Amino acid sequence: MSATEGIRVEVRRGKNESSTALIRRFTRRAQGLGLVRAVRNSRYWERPMSKNVERKRALISKVRRENYNEQVKLGKIDPAAKKTRKR
């Protein structure tokens, strides 16, 4: 069962509404329901992570977070001057 099953978008044309306005309204409603994002996410199949890998990642992030908080407490890192990543 995919994420898009069960979601239905219905738009009825108004009296003086053009076809482009109708399509625009349909698109907006589909995006509002998260339909477009769900379809794009389900476009390619990804292998699910094993439980061991999830646990290891969680432990690593926990250790990193604790290390960061310790550095902040010692005054070695200023949390207000947090660097942003550049892409």
DSSP file (Angstrom, degrees, kcal/mol; ACC not computed):
  #  RESIDUE AA STRUCTURE BP1 BP2  ACC     N-H-->O    O-->H-N    N-H-->O    O-->H-N    TCO  KAPPA ALPHA  PHI   PSI    X-CA   Y-CA   Z-CA
    1    1 A M              0   0    0      0, 0.0     2,-0.1     0, 0.0     0, 0.0   0.000 360.0 360.0 360.0 121.2    0.0    0.0    0.0
    2    2 A S    >   -     0   0    0      1,-0.1     3,-0.8    40,-0.0    37,-0.1  -0.327 360.0-109.6 -86.0 170.0    1.6    3.3   -1.1
    3    3 A A  T 3  S+     0   0    0      1,-0.2    36,-0.1    35,-0.2    -1,-0.1   0.730 115.5  55.6 -70.2 -22.1    1.4    6.6    0.7
    4    4 A T  T >  S+     0   0    0     34,-0.1     3,-1.4     2,-0.1    -1,-0.2   0.601  80.1 106.9 -90.2 -10.5   -0.8    8.1   -2.1
    5    5 A E  T <  S+     0   0    0     -3,-0.8     3,-0.1     1,-0.2     0, 0.0  -0.470  83.4  21.6 -69.3 137.4   -3.5    5.4   -1.9
    6    6 A G  T 3  S+     0   0    0      1,-0.3     2,-0.6    -2,-0.2    -1,-0.2   0.262  92.8 115.3  91.9 -12.6   -6.7    6.7   -0.3
    7    7 A I    <   -     0   0    0     -3,-1.4     2,-0.5    28,-0.0    -1,-0.3  -0.816  44.1-174.9 -92.9 125.6   -6.0   10.4   -1.0
    8    8 A R        -     0   0    0     -2,-0.6     2,-0.5    -3,-0.1    -3,-0.0  -0.977  12.1-166.2-126.3 130.5   -8.5   11.9   -3.4
    9    9 A V        +     0   0    0     -2,-0.5     2,-0.4     2,-0.0    21,-0.0  -0.961  11.7 178.6-115.7 121.4   -8.4   15.3   -4.8
   10   10 A E        +     0   0    0     -2,-0.5     2,-0.4     2,-0.0    -2,-0.0  -0.986   4.6 178.0-127.4 131.4  -11.5   16.6   -6.5
   11   11 A V        -     0   0    0     -2,-0.4     2,-0.4    18,-0.0    15,-0.1  -0.998  13.0-154.2-132.6 129.6  -12.0   20.0   -8.0
   12   12 A R        -     0   0    0     -2,-0.4     2,-0.3     1,-0.0    -2,-0.0  -0.844  24.5-113.3-106.2 142.9  -15.2   21.2   -9.8
   13   13 A R        -     0   0    0     -2,-0.4     6,-0.1     1,-0.1     2,-0.0  -0.521  28.2-135.7 -76.6 133.9  -15.1   23.9  -12.4
   14   14 A G    >   -     0   0    0     -2,-0.3     3,-0.7     4,-0.1    -1,-0.1  -0.223  29.3 -97.2 -78.4 174.9  -16.8   27.2  -11.6
   15   15 A K  T 3  S+     0   0    0      1,-0.2    -1,-0.1    -2,-0.0    -2,-0.0   0.955 119.6  20.5 -60.5 -54.2  -19.1   29.1  -14.0
   16   16 A N  T 3  S+     0   0    0      2,-0.0     2,-0.4     0, 0.0    -1,-0.2   0.006  94.9 127.7-106.8  28.5  -16.6   31.6  -15.3
   17   17 A E    <   -     0   0    0     -3,-0.7     2,-0.1     1,-0.0    -4,-0.0  -0.707  52.2-135.3 -92.0 133.6  -13.4   29.7  -14.4
   18   18 A S     >  -     0   0    0     -2,-0.4     4,-1.9     1,-0.1    -4,-0.1  -0.376  22.8-113.1 -80.0 164.1  -10.8   29.0  -17.1
   19   19 A S  H  > S+     0   0    0      1,-0.2     4,-2.3     2,-0.2     5,-0.2   0.853 116.9  54.0 -67.5 -33.9   -9.2   25.6  -17.5
   20   20 A T  H  > S+     0   0    0      2,-0.2     4,-2.5     1,-0.2    -1,-0.2   0.900 108.3  49.1 -67.2 -38.7   -5.8   27.0  -16.4
   21   21 A A  H  > S+     0   0    0      2,-0.2     4,-2.3     1,-0.2    -2,-0.2   0.882 110.7  51.6 -65.5 -37.3   -7.3   28.4  -13.2
   22   22 A L  H  X S+     0   0    0     -4,-1.9     4,-2.3     2,-0.2    -2,-0.2   0.920 111.3  46.3 -64.4 -44.3   -8.9   25.0  -12.6
   23   23 A I  H  X S+     0   0    0     -4,-2.3     4,-2.6     2,-0.2    -2,-0.2   0.901 111.9  51.8 -64.7 -41.3   -5.6   23.2  -13.1
   24   24 A R  H  X S+     0   0    0     -4,-2.5     4,-2.3     2,-0.2    -2,-0.2   0.906 110.6  48.1 -61.1 -42.6   -3.8   25.8  -10.8
   25   25 A R  H  X S+     0   0    0     -4,-2.3     4,-2.2     2,-0.2    -2,-0.2   0.896 111.5  50.2 -66.0 -41.1   -6.4   25.2   -8.1
   26   26 A F  H  X S+     0   0    0     -4,-2.3     4,-2.5     2,-0.2    -2,-0.2   0.926 110.7  49.5 -60.8 -45.8   -6.1   21.4   -8.4
   27   27 A T  H  X S+     0   0    0     -4,-2.6     4,-2.3     1,-0.2    -2,-0.2   0.913 110.6  49.8 -61.6 -44.1   -2.3   21.7   -8.2
   28   28 A R  H  X S+     0   0    0     -4,-2.3     4,-2.3     1,-0.2    -1,-0.2   0.910 111.7  48.1 -61.2 -42.9   -2.5   23.9   -5.1
   29   29 A R  H  X S+     0   0    0     -4,-2.2     4,-1.6     2,-0.2    -1,-0.2   0.896 111.0  50.7 -66.5 -39.9   -4.9   21.5   -3.4
   30   30 A A  H  <>S+     0   0    0     -4,-2.5     5,-2.1     1,-0.2     6,-0.6   0.896 112.3  47.1 -64.5 -39.6   -2.7   18.5   -4.2
   31   31 A Q  H ><5S+     0   0    0     -4,-2.3     3,-1.0     1,-0.2    -2,-0.2   0.873 108.0  56.4 -69.1 -36.4    0.3   20.2   -2.8
   32   32 A G  H 3<5S+     0   0    0     -4,-2.3    -1,-0.2     1,-0.3    -2,-0.2   0.842 106.4  49.7 -63.5 -33.8   -1.6   21.3    0.3
   33   33 A L  T 3<5S-     0   0    0     -4,-1.6    -1,-0.3    -5,-0.1    -2,-0.2   0.540 115.4-116.6 -81.2  -6.3   -2.5   17.6    1.0
   34   34 A G  T <>5S+     0   0    0     -3,-1.0     4,-2.0    -4,-0.4    -3,-0.2   0.662  75.6 132.2  80.2  15.9    1.2   16.6    0.6
   35   35 A L  H  >< +     0   0    0     -5,-2.1     4,-2.4    -6,-0.2     5,-0.2   0.915  68.3  49.8 -68.0 -44.0    0.3   14.5   -2.3
   36   36 A V  H  > S+     0   0    0     -6,-0.6     4,-2.3     1,-0.2    -1,-0.2   0.920 112.7  47.2 -63.2 -44.0    3.1   15.8   -4.6
   37   37 A R  H  > S+     0   0    0      1,-0.2     4,-2.4     2,-0.2    -1,-0.2   0.901 111.5  51.3 -64.4 -41.2    5.7   15.3   -1.9
   38   38 A A  H  X S+     0   0    0     -4,-2.0     4,-1.7     1,-0.2    -2,-0.2   0.903 111.1  47.6 -64.0 -40.8    4.5   11.8   -1.1
   39   39 A V  H  < S+     0   0    0     -4,-2.4    -1,-0.2     2,-0.2    -2,-0.2   0.905 112.8  48.4 -67.4 -41.1    4.6   10.8   -4.8
   40   40 A R  H >< S+     0   0    0     -4,-2.3     3,-1.0     1,-0.2     4,-0.4   0.883 111.2  50.6 -67.0 -37.0    8.1   12.2   -5.2
   41   41 A N  H 3< S+     0   0    0     -4,-2.4     3,-0.4     1,-0.2    -1,-0.2   0.846 111.6  47.6 -69.0 -32.2    9.4   10.4   -2.1
   42   42 A S  T 3< S+     0   0    0     -4,-1.7    -1,-0.2     1,-0.2    -2,-0.2   0.316  85.2  96.5 -90.6  10.3    8.0    7.1   -3.3
   43   43 A R  S <  S+     0   0    0     -3,-1.0     2,-0.4     1,-0.1    -1,-0.2   0.909  89.3  32.6 -66.6 -42.6    9.5    7.5   -6.7
   44   44 A Y  S    S-     0   0    0     -3,-0.4     2,-0.4    -4,-0.4    -1,-0.1  -0.946  85.4-124.9-118.5 137.5   12.6    5.5   -5.9
   45   45 A W        -     0   0    0     -2,-0.4     2,-0.4    -3,-0.1    -3,-0.1  -0.637  24.2-163.5 -81.6 132.1   12.7    2.5   -3.6
   46   46 A E        -     0   0    0     -2,-0.4     3,-0.0     3,-0.0    -2,-0.0  -0.946  24.7-114.5-116.0 138.4   15.2    2.7   -0.8
   47   47 A R        -     0   0    0     -2,-0.4     2,-0.0     1,-0.1     0, 0.0  -0.508  38.5-113.7 -68.4 131.5   16.3   -0.3    1.2
   48   48 A P        -     0   0    0      0, 0.0     2,-0.1     0, 0.0    -1,-0.1  -0.363  32.2-106.9 -68.2 147.5   15.2    0.1    4.8
   49   49 A M        -     0   0    0      1,-0.1     2,-0.1     2,-0.1    -3,-0.0  -0.458  33.8-115.1 -72.8 143.4   17.9    0.5    7.4
   50   50 A S     >  -     0   0    0     -2,-0.1     4,-2.2     1,-0.1     5,-0.2  -0.374  24.2-113.6 -73.7 160.2   18.5   -2.5    9.7
   51   51 A K  H  > S+     0   0    0      1,-0.2     4,-2.5     2,-0.2     5,-0.2   0.862 116.3  55.2 -64.4 -35.6   17.8   -2.1   13.4
   52   52 A N  H  > S+     0   0    0      2,-0.2     4,-2.6     1,-0.2    -1,-0.2   0.918 108.3  47.6 -63.7 -42.4   21.5   -2.5   14.2
   53   53 A V  H  > S+     0   0    0      2,-0.2     4,-2.5     1,-0.2    -2,-0.2   0.907 111.7  50.8 -65.6 -41.3   22.5    0.4   11.9
   54   54 A E  H  X S+     0   0    0     -4,-2.2     4,-2.4     2,-0.2    -2,-0.2   0.924 111.8  47.7 -60.9 -44.3   19.7    2.6   13.4
   55   55 A R  H  X S+     0   0    0     -4,-2.5     4,-2.6     2,-0.2    -2,-0.2   0.921 111.5  49.8 -63.7 -44.1   20.9    1.9   16.9
   56   56 A K  H  X S+     0   0    0     -4,-2.6     4,-2.4     1,-0.2    -1,-0.2   0.914 112.0  47.9 -61.9 -42.9   24.5    2.6   16.0
   57   57 A R  H  X S+     0   0    0     -4,-2.5     4,-2.5     1,-0.2    -1,-0.2   0.906 111.5  50.5 -63.3 -41.0   23.6    5.9   14.3
   58   58 A A  H  X S+     0   0    0     -4,-2.4     4,-2.1     1,-0.2    -2,-0.2   0.909 111.4  48.2 -63.8 -41.7   21.5    6.8   17.4
   59   59 A L  H  X S+     0   0    0     -4,-2.6     4,-2.5     2,-0.2    -2,-0.2   0.910 111.2  50.2 -64.8 -41.8   24.4    6.1   19.7
   60   60 A I  H  X S+     0   0    0     -4,-2.4     4,-2.4     1,-0.2    -2,-0.2   0.926 112.5  46.4 -62.4 -45.2   26.8    8.1   17.6
   61   61 A S  H  X S+     0   0    0     -4,-2.5     4,-2.5     1,-0.2    -1,-0.2   0.866 111.2  53.0 -67.4 -33.6   24.5   11.1   17.5
   62   62 A K  H  X S+     0   0    0     -4,-2.1     4,-2.6    -5,-0.2    -2,-0.2   0.930 110.3  46.9 -64.5 -44.9   23.9   10.8   21.3
   63   63 A V  H  X S+     0   0    0     -4,-2.5     4,-2.5     2,-0.2    -2,-0.2   0.909 113.1  49.3 -63.0 -42.3   27.6   10.8   22.0
   64   64 A R  H  X S+     0   0    0     -4,-2.4     4,-2.5     2,-0.2    -1,-0.2   0.911 111.6  48.8 -63.2 -42.3   28.1   13.8   19.7
   65   65 A R  H  X S+     0   0    0     -4,-2.5     4,-2.7     2,-0.2    -2,-0.2   0.923 112.3  47.7 -63.4 -44.8   25.3   15.7   21.3
   66   66 A E  H  X S+     0   0    0     -4,-2.6     4,-2.2     2,-0.2    -2,-0.2   0.901 112.2  50.2 -62.8 -40.6   26.7   15.0   24.8
   67   67 A N  H  X S+     0   0    0     -4,-2.5     4,-2.3     2,-0.2    -2,-0.2   0.914 111.1  48.8 -62.7 -44.0   30.2   16.0   23.7
   68   68 A Y  H  X S+     0   0    0     -4,-2.5     4,-2.2     2,-0.2    -2,-0.2   0.932 111.5  48.8 -62.4 -46.4   28.8   19.3   22.2
   69   69 A N  H  X S+     0   0    0     -4,-2.7     4,-2.3     1,-0.2    -1,-0.2   0.873 110.7  51.5 -62.7 -36.9   26.8   20.0   25.4
   70   70 A E  H  X S+     0   0    0     -4,-2.2     4,-2.1     2,-0.2    -1,-0.2   0.911 109.2  50.0 -64.2 -42.7   29.9   19.4   27.5
   71   71 A Q  H  X>S+     0   0    0     -4,-2.3     5,-2.2     1,-0.2     6,-1.0   0.878 110.4  50.7 -63.0 -38.3   32.0   21.7   25.3
   72   72 A V  H ><5S+     0   0    0     -4,-2.2     3,-0.9     4,-0.2    -2,-0.2   0.922 109.7  50.3 -65.1 -43.7   29.3   24.4   25.7
   73   73 A K  H 3<5S+     0   0    0     -4,-2.3    -2,-0.2     1,-0.3    -1,-0.2   0.871 109.7  50.3 -62.6 -37.5   29.3   24.0   29.5
   74   74 A L  H 3<5S-     0   0    0     -4,-2.1    -1,-0.3    -5,-0.1    -2,-0.2   0.597 115.1-118.7 -76.8 -10.1   33.1   24.3   29.6
   75   75 A G  T <<5S+     0   0    0     -3,-0.9    -3,-0.2    -4,-0.6    -2,-0.1   0.619  82.0 119.0  84.4  13.1   32.8   27.5   27.6
   76   76 A K  S   <S+     0   0    0     -5,-2.2     2,-0.4    -6,-0.2    -4,-0.2   0.728  73.9  43.3 -82.9 -21.6   34.8   26.1   24.6
   77   77 A I  S    S-     0   0    0     -6,-1.0    -2,-0.2    -9,-0.1    -1,-0.1  -0.985  72.4-146.0-126.1 134.7   31.9   26.5   22.2
   78   78 A D    >   -     0   0    0     -2,-0.4     3,-1.0     1,-0.1    -6,-0.1  -0.881   6.7-161.3 -97.4 111.6   29.6   29.5   21.9
   79   79 A P  G >  S+     0   0    0      0, 0.0     3,-0.8     0, 0.0    -1,-0.1   0.747  88.7  61.5 -67.0 -21.0   26.1   28.2   21.0
   80   80 A A  G 3  S+     0   0    0      1,-0.3     2,-0.1    -3,-0.1    -2,-0.0   0.803 101.0  53.7 -72.9 -27.5   25.0   31.7   19.8
   81   81 A A  G <  S+     0   0    0     -3,-1.0    -1,-0.3     2,-0.0     2,-0.2  -0.201  78.6 160.6 -99.4  41.9   27.8   31.7   17.2
   82   82 A K    <   -     0   0    0     -3,-0.8     2,-0.2    -2,-0.1    -5,-0.0  -0.452  38.5-124.6 -67.9 130.9   26.7   28.4   15.6
   83   83 A K        -     0   0    0     -2,-0.2     2,-0.4     1,-0.0    -1,-0.1  -0.477  17.4-136.8 -77.2 145.9   28.1   28.0   12.1
   84   84 A T        -     0   0    0     -2,-0.2     2,-0.2     1,-0.0    -1,-0.0  -0.801  22.1-112.9-100.8 146.2   25.7   27.3    9.3
   85   85 A R        -     0   0    0     -2,-0.4     2,-0.4     2,-0.0    -1,-0.0  -0.553  24.0-143.5 -77.9 139.1   26.5   24.7    6.6
   86   86 A K              0   0    0     -2,-0.2    -1,-0.0     1,-0.1     0, 0.0  -0.859 360.0 360.0-101.0 137.7   27.2   26.0    3.1
   87   87 A R              0   0    0     -2,-0.4    -1,-0.1     0, 0.0    -2,-0.0   0.406 360.0 360.0-107.2 360.0   26.0   23.9    0.2
